[in-house]
Amino acid sequence: MARQERAVRTRRAVIDAAAEVFAERGYAAATIAEILERAGVTKGALYFHFDSKESLARGVLDAQITTDYWSPRELKLQEWVDLGMTLAHRIPREAILQAGIRLSADTQGRDLFGSAWPAWTLLVTRLLSEAKERGEVLPHVDPRETAEFFLGAWIGTETVSHMNAHWADLGHRVSVLYRHTLPAVATPAALIMVDSAPDRGARVMEMLRHAGESVLL
């Protein structure tokens, strides 16, 4: 058990170090030597978990897809909003997400390690499909099509925020994105119940820190 715990800690240290380097330098300029130095592990320990820089990039992309930062809600549409708003809150603060953004936008490297976009699209499609089954989404809405549209709008919103304010205004911009998207997706009864305020992500994160994953709003 102790050996397994050490392995888990080592793997996470490598992922975190790789994320920092990828976020700062991009895939092409990142080196295994710098990742090793930041992680504080041996080359053998790194290669036990990841056999190449390419697999490290895939590991960083996989690590950002998590359900740890939102809880079950009465409305599935609120879960979708919480997903985006907590991401907007976390991106300026977490190298793992910043690295995912940079890696996913790398047109050359993406052929080697893929991107996070398909996984995010699948997750949003699932949430919107569940919301539609519950009667929260308008009958004509196609969950997959909406998820793909929202991804494109999200990428544009995140890019503009990064260029103009280094993500300092991302919570506000994503709130605006939801405010314009939700009326085309949600039923009137669901729409009036959804909270997409700019500080929603910060509030959800604070609730989770204090009450854990069992919080139910």
N, C-alpha and C positions, 0 to 999 in steps of 0.2 A: 504493500500500500504506500509506504514512504517513497519507494522508487517511482511509483506511478505519479504521486504528487509532485515529485521533483521534475519528472518529465513534462507534466502539464505546465508547471511554472516556467521551465526552460523554453517550451514551445511558445508560451505567451510572451516571454521576454524577447524572443527572436521576432515574433510578429510585431510587437510594439516598436522595436528598434527599426525593423524594415519599414514600417509605416512612416516613422519620422523621416527616414532617409528618402523614401519615395516621394513623400509630400514636399520635401525641400528641394530635391534635385531632379525628380522624375526618374523613370525607369532606366533610361539609357545611361545616365550619369551616375546612378547609384552603384556602389561597389560592395561586394561581400565583406571586404576588409572593414569598411566603415560600419556596416551592420553588426559585424562581430564585436567591434570595439564598443559600440553603444549597448549592445545586449549583454556584454560581459560574460560571454560563453566561449567555449572552444570551437574550433572549426568542426571537430568531430561531432559535438553536440548539435550544432546547426544542421550538419548534413544528415544526422540521424532522423531529423524531422522533415527537412527540405533538401532535395537533391540538386537544386539549381536556383538561380535567381528567378527564373521563370516560375518555378513552383512556389517560391516565396511570394511573388506577386499574386498568384492565385490564392495563397493562404490569406493574404491581407484583404483581398476582395471578399473572400468567403466570411472572414471574421466580422465584417461590418453588417452582414444580414442577420439581424437578431430581433427577437420579440421581447427583449428585456426592458424596453423603455416605454411600454404602454400596457394597460391592463384591460380586461374585458369591460365593456360598457353596455349600457342598456341599448344604445344605438351602435350598430356596426359602422355607420357613417362617421360616428365620433371616433371610433378606433382608427379609421382611415385618416381623419384630420389629425388625431394625436400622433400617428406615425410621422406625418410630415412636419408637424409643429415641434415635436421633440428632436427630429433630425435638424431642423433649422436652429434650434437652441444648441445642439451638440456640435455641429460642424465647425463653428469658430473655435471650439475648445478641444477637439479631439483629432489627433493626427491620423488615426485609423480611417476616419471619414474623409479627411482632406486627401489622404493618399488614394482612397477609392475614387474620388473625383478625378484626380490627376491621371491615375492609371486608366480609368474608363475612357477618358478623352484622348488617350495616346493612340493616334491612328496607326502607328507602326507597331507598337508593342501589343496592341489589342489582338492582333492575329496570333500572338504567342500565348497570351494568358487570358484573353476574353475581357469581359467587363462586368460590372455589377448591375448594369441596366436590365438584363433579362430577369434576374432574380427579383429586383424591385418591381418590375412589371407584373410578374407572377403573383407576388404578395398583394399588390393593390388589386389585381383582378380577383383574387380570392375574397378579399374583404368586400369589394363591391358586389360580387356574386352573392355572398351571404346577406348583404344589405338588401339586395333586390329580392331575395327569397323571403325576407321579412317585411316586404312592402315599403321599405324606406327609399327605394330608387324608382324613378319613373319607368313605366313599362317599356318604352322605346329604347332605353339606354342599354348599350352593349358594354358589359363590364370590361372586356378585353380591349376594345377600341378606346374606351374612356381611359383605361390605365395607360395605354400607349400615348394617347394625346397628352395626358397629364405629365408623363415622363418628359416629353419634349418641352412642355411649358415649364416644368421644374428646372430642367437643365438651363434653359434660358434665364430664368429668374435667379438661379444660383450663380450663373456666370456674371450677370449684370451686378449682382450684389458684391461679388468678389472683386470685380474691376473697379467699382465705385467706392466701396467701403470695407473691403477685405472681410466681408460677411457680417459686419457690425449691424447692418440693417436687415439681415436675412429673415428674422422673425416677422418683421413688418411686411416684407415683400411676399413671403409665403402666405401670410394671412390674407393679403390682397388677392393672391392667386386663388385661394380657396373661396373667398368671397365672390369672385367672378365665376368660378366653376360650379359651385354647389347649386345655384338656382337652376342650372341646366341638367342636373343629375338627380337632386333630391325631390321627394314629394313635399308638398307644402307643409304637411304635418311634421315631417322629419326636419325640414329646413329650419323651422323656428326653434328647434331644440338643440341644434349643433352649435358648439362653442368653437369658433375659429379666431378668437382674439389674438393679437400679436404676442401676448405674454402667455398664451396657452401652453406652449412647450415648457417654459420655465416652471409654471405651476404644476404641470404633470410630473416633471422631474422631482420637484420638491415633495410632492405627495408620495411618490414612490420611495424617495429616500427615507421618509418618516414612517411610512406604513407598510412598505414592501409590496410585493406583487399581488397581494390580496385586496388592494384598494379597489373599490367599486364605486364609481361616481353615479 
